[in-house]
Amino acid sequence: MKQNLHPDYHFVTVVMTDGTQYQTRTTWGDADARLQLVIDSKNHPAYTGERKVMDSMGRIEKFKNKYGPKA
């Protein structure tokens, strides 16, 4: 078996969006690092069932005004 083939497997602290924390083992980052989540099961629409309507009309108009034909 080859030596030093596998990455370091260590504990990190995961911080949820509501501030709760837990420890898990991973190869991500350094030992005792903190992983701050932006989206998790407590606020993602797939888990909460809430739908958020995005205002695409304003975005499209802004894009057209910025990159559309110059008058």
C-alpha positions as CSV (number, residue, x, y, z in Angstrom):
1,M,0.0,0.0,0.0
2,K,1.3,3.5,-0.9
3,Q,2.2,5.7,2.0
4,N,0.7,9.3,2.4
5,L,-1.9,8.6,-0.3
6,H,-5.0,9.7,1.6
7,P,-5.7,13.3,2.7
8,D,-5.8,14.3,6.3
9,Y,-9.1,13.4,8.0
10,H,-9.8,15.7,10.9
11,F,-12.5,17.5,13.0
12,V,-14.0,20.8,11.9
13,T,-16.8,22.9,13.4
14,V,-19.8,23.6,11.2
15,V,-21.8,26.7,12.0
16,M,-25.4,26.7,10.8
17,T,-27.2,29.9,9.6
18,D,-29.0,30.2,13.0
19,G,-25.8,30.0,14.9
20,T,-26.0,26.4,16.1
21,Q,-22.7,24.5,15.8
22,Y,-21.7,20.9,15.6
23,Q,-18.5,19.0,14.9
24,T,-17.9,16.6,12.1
25,R,-14.9,14.9,10.4
26,T,-13.8,15.9,7.0
27,T,-10.9,16.5,4.7
28,W,-11.9,20.1,4.1
29,G,-9.7,22.9,5.5
30,D,-7.4,22.5,8.5
31,A,-7.9,20.8,11.8
32,D,-10.2,22.7,14.1
33,A,-11.4,25.1,11.3
34,R,-14.9,26.7,11.2
35,L,-17.2,26.1,8.2
36,Q,-19.8,28.9,8.2
37,L,-22.9,27.8,6.1
38,V,-24.8,30.4,4.1
39,I,-27.6,28.0,3.1
40,D,-28.7,24.9,5.1
41,S,-31.7,22.8,5.7
42,K,-33.2,25.5,8.1
43,N,-33.6,28.1,5.4
44,H,-33.4,26.4,2.0
45,P,-36.8,26.3,0.2
46,A,-36.4,22.6,-0.7
47,Y,-36.5,21.8,3.0
48,T,-38.8,24.5,4.3
49,G,-41.5,24.3,1.5
50,E,-41.5,28.1,1.2
51,R,-41.3,29.6,-2.3
52,K,-39.6,32.9,-3.0
53,V,-40.5,34.8,-6.1
54,M,-37.6,36.5,-7.8
55,D,-38.2,39.8,-9.6
56,S,-36.7,38.8,-12.9
57,M,-38.4,41.6,-14.7
58,G,-36.2,44.2,-13.0
59,R,-33.1,42.2,-13.6
60,I,-33.8,41.8,-17.3
61,E,-34.5,45.5,-17.8
62,K,-31.3,46.4,-15.9
63,F,-29.3,44.1,-18.2
64,K,-30.9,45.5,-21.3
65,N,-30.2,49.1,-20.2
66,K,-26.6,48.2,-19.4
67,Y,-25.7,46.0,-22.4
68,G,-28.5,46.8,-25.0
69,P,-28.0,48.8,-28.1
70,K,-26.8,52.3,-27.6
71,A,-29.2,55.0,-28.9
